[in-house]
Amino acid sequence: MTETTETAIAAPTPATRLATLLSSTAAPPALSAYRGTLTPHELDAPAAETVALTSAAALHDLGWLSRIEVRGEDRVRWLSGMVTNMVKDLASNTGAWNLVLNAQGRIQGDLAVWREDDDLELEIAADQREKLLAHLDHFIIMDDVALAPIEGTTALGVTGPKAGAVLERLGLPTLTEPMTQTRVEWNGLNLRLVRNYGVLADHYELWVHVAGLGKLWDFLRTAGATPVGAASLDALRVAEGIPLYGVDMVERDLPQETSQTRALHFAKGCYLGQEIVERVRSRGNVHRHLRQLEITGPVPQSGTELTTEGGAAAGHITSAVELAGRVFA
C-alpha cells in the first residue's frame, strides 16, 4: 500500500493596491503584513509620521478594507438580526460599528454597517472577510438576501487633526460628525468620502476606483498630507484605545468584556447572541475588562502578565506601543 501525504500550502498574503503601485516607484517601500494584507510598513521617518498623525495630517493605505453590498428584500431585517448595533433606524449616509456574535454571545469579528438611502453595505477588514462572510452566509436560510463584494475599488486614509484642512485645500467636502459619508465627483474621480470614528485625531476614508488611486495619492500628498505606514498607524490605534479583533479582543470574549459599548444597541430588538448580552447587562456580571493603560518604562511585549502589588494575577498586555515618547497599551 502506498500512502500519499498532502501538505496544505497557505495562500500568499496579497499586497494592497497601493503597495503594488508604490512597489514600482524608484524607491519602493518595505512591506509588512497588516490586517490580512501586505502594506507599506513605513513611508517616512518614524518621528515625522508620528507628528503627521498627532499634529498635522497623515496619508496612508486602507487597502485591507473591502465593502460588501447586502442585497434582497429581507436585507434590513436579516442584517439587524446578525449584528449588535442599529441597522433599521440608521439614517442615510451614516454608519455604525458592530460586533458579530455566535449563539453563545462570543465575538466572531467586527465590521461597520453603512446605509445610503435604501442600500446597505458592510465594511470588513481582509483578515476577517472570509470568516465573517461564511458566518453570515450560514444564516441566510429562507431569506431573500445576497452578499455581493464590491470589486474594483480601494481606499486611502487621511488621518490627523488637520485632515479636514487637507481636504478643503483640494476643494473636497469635510464631514462634521464621525460615522457619516458622502459621495462627490472630483477631478474626474467618483469618490466616496467617509469620516470614521476617532479619539485623538480625525479619520477620513476616501474610496476610489483602482484606476484613480495614483492620481488621488499624488493630489493628497501635494495638499500637505504626509505618507505614513502601518506601524505608525497601528501605534495611533493603540493610543486611541481602539481594539483590534484577533489581538485585543478574541473569539472567547463577550461584548461587555471589551468595554466597547459603542458597538452595542440595547433597544434594537433580537439578534444572534443578544440573549447573552442582555443577561450580562441586566445582572451587571462582568469579570474581565479590556482597559487602556499608559505605562512608564519600556514597551512591554504582547502577553506580558500584570500583577497587583501583592503579586496576584491582574491581567495581561494585548498590544503596546510607544508614540511621541509615551507608552500606551
N, C-alpha and C positions, 0 to 999 in steps of 0.2 A: 504494500500500500504506500502510495506517495502522498505526503501531506504538503499542502501549499499554505504558506502564511502570507497574508496580505498586510502590508503596513500602510496605515492611513497617512496620507500626506496632507498636511494642513494647507488650506488655500493661502496664497501670499497676501499680506496686508496691502490693500490698494492705496495708492497715492491720491491725494485730493487733486482737483483740477488746478488749484493754484500751485501746489507743489510741482506738478508736471510742467506748468507754464514757467515757473521760476527755475526749474532744473535745466532749461535750455538757454539761460542767460549766461553772460560772461563769467559771473561769479555765483554759481548755483549754491543755495544754502544746504547745510546738513539737515537731513530729515530724521524725525523720530516718530515712534508710534504714539498716537494720542487719540482717544475716543474711537478706536477701531480703524484708523487710517494712518497713513504716513503724511506728515505735515511739517513745515519748517520749524526746527527747534529754536533757533534764534535768527533774527533778521537785522539786529543792530547790537551795539554793546549792551550788556545787561542793565547797566545803570541808566542808559538812555531809554531803554524800553520801560523801565520802572517809572521814570519821570513822565513818559508819554501816557502811561496808564493811570497814574495817580494825580498828575498835574496838568496834562495837556490833552492830546488825542492820539490814540494808537490805532493802527490799521492792521488787521490780522485775518487769518484764514478761518472760515467757518464751514469748510468743505466737508466736515464729518456730519453735518446735519442734512437730513432729507425731509421732504414733505410727501405726505400720503393723503390722497383725496378719499373721503368717505362718501360713497355714493349709495343711492337707493332710497325708496320711500320711507323705510324704517330707520334711517341713519341716526336721527336725533335721539329717538327713544332707545335704540340699541346702544349707541355710544354712551349715553348717560348712564346706562346700566353697567358699563365696563370701567369707568374711571371715577376718581374720588372727588372731583370738583364739578362745578356747574357747567352744563352744556346747553340745556334748553333755553335758559334765560340770558345767555351771552349776547350782548349787543353786537351788531355788525361791526366788523373791523376791530374786534377785541379778542383776546385770548386768555387762557388760564392754564397754569401749570398743574399737572395731575400726577398722582401715583396710580399704578396699575397693580391690583392685588389678586391673590388667589382666594379660594373659598374660605381658607383659614385666616385671611386678613394679612398674609405675609406679602411683602413688596416684591413684585416681579420686575419692576422697572419704573421709569418715569418718562413723561412726554408732555408736550404742550398741545392743547386743542385751540384751533383758531377758527373764527367764524367770519365769513364775508357774505353779507346778505343771507341767502339760504344755503350757501356752500360751507362744508366743514372740512378742515384739513388737520392732520396730525403732523407735528414736528418731532422727529426722533433722531437720536444720535446713532451713528453707524454701528457702534459696539452693542447696541440693544435692538437694532432694527429687526433682524431675522427672528430673534426670540420673541419679541413683543408681537410682531405680525402673526407668528404662528399661534401665540397665546390668544390673540383677539380672534383670529380666523376660526379657532376651535369652538368659539361660542356664537358663530353665525350659523344658526341651525335652521329655523323656519323663517328667518328674517330676510327682507329684501334689502340686502346690504352688500356692498363690494368695496374692497380696499385697493386703491389704484395708485401705485407710486407715480409721482410727477417727475418725469425724466427731463434731462437737458438743461436743468438749472443748477446753480450753486450759489453760495452766499459768502460775502465778505463782512467782517465786523469793523465797526468804528466805535471805540470804547475810550472813555475818559471824561473828565469834567468839561472839556472843550470840544467834545464830539459834535455837539449841535452847531458850534461855530464853523467847523469844517464843512458841514452840510450846507449851511447858509451861504458860505463863500462860493459854493458851486451852484447856488440857486435851487437847492433841494429843500423840501419842507422838513421841519422838525416836529416832533410829537410831544405834547406836554405831559402825557401820562404813560407810565410803563404798561406793557402788555396791550399796546394798541398798534395798528398798522394802517398803511395807506398804499395806494398804487400811484405811480407817476411816470409819464413819458418824458424822458430827459436825454437830450443829445443823441437821439436815435435809439435809446435803450428803454425797454419796458421794465421798470424796477418795481419790486415790492419792498417798501421801506417799513421796517419793524422796530419798535422800541421795546426791548426786553427788560426784565427785572434786573435791578442793580442796587447795591447798597452804598458803595464808596464812589461809584462812577456811573455815568450814563452809558447804556449799552444799546447800540444800534446794529441791526442786521440789514444788509442790502442784498436782496435776491435778484439775480440777473441770469439771462441765458448764457450758457458757457461761451458762446461766440463773442460776447461783450465783456468777458471777465478782464482781459488785459487792459482794455480801454478804461473800465471803471477803476481798476487798480491804479493806473497812471494818473487819472484825474484826482483821486483821493490823496495820493502822495503829493501832487502838485499843490493841493489845497492846504497842506500842512500836517497831514496825519503821518506819524512815524511808524514804519513797519515793525511789528513785534512778532515773536514766535510763541509756540505753545508753552514753553517753560515759564515765561513771564506771565502769560495769560492765566495759567493754572495757579501761579502764586497769588495773583489778584483774586481768583476764585476762593482760595482758602482764606485770604484776609477778609473777604466779604462774608465768610461763613456760609457759602453756598455748597451743599454737599454733592458729591459725585456718586452716582449709583455704581456699585461694584467695588467702591473704595471706602466711602464714608457711611453709606447705607447699603445693606446687602439683603439677600433673599430671606434670611431668617427674621429680619426686623419687622415690627409692627409700625404703622404710620406714626403714632404718637411718640414712639421711642426716638424718632428722628427729630422731634421738635419742629417739624416743618408744617405748621398749621396753615400756611398759605396754600397748600396743596389740597386742603380738606374743606368740604362744604357740608355742614351738619344738617341742612334743611332741604337738600336736593332730592330726597327720596332714595329708593333702593338701588344698590349697585353691588357687584360682586365683592364680598368681604366686608360689606357695610355693617353687618350684624356684629362682627368683632370690634370694628371701630367704635360703634355706638356703645358696646358693652364696656370698653375701656374708658370712653368718655364719661359714661354715667357713674361708673364706680371709681373713677379717678385713680386707677390702679396701674401705674407705670413704674416699673422697677429699674429701667435703663433709659438713659437720655444721651442723645448726641449734643455736645456742647462745644462752643467755640472757646479757645484759650489763647492768651498771649503769654509767651514763655520767656523767661530770662535764661541766658546761656546759649549753648549751641543748639542747632536744629536737631531734634530727636528723629530717630528712624521710625518709619511706619511699623506699628506693632509694639512699640515701647510700652511697657506696663507702667501704670500710675498707681501710687500707693498713698495712703494717708500718713500723717506724721507718726502714727503708731505702727505703721508697717502693714496695715490691712489693704487688700486689693481695692482699688478705686476705679479702675478702667484701663483703657489703652489708647494710644495715639493711632488715628487712622491716616491723617495727612498732616504734614508740617512743612513750612516754607519760611524763608527769610525774604522780606520785602521792605525795602527802604530802611534797612538796619534794624527792623523789628522781626520777631519770630512769632508766627501765628500757626495754630494747629486746630 
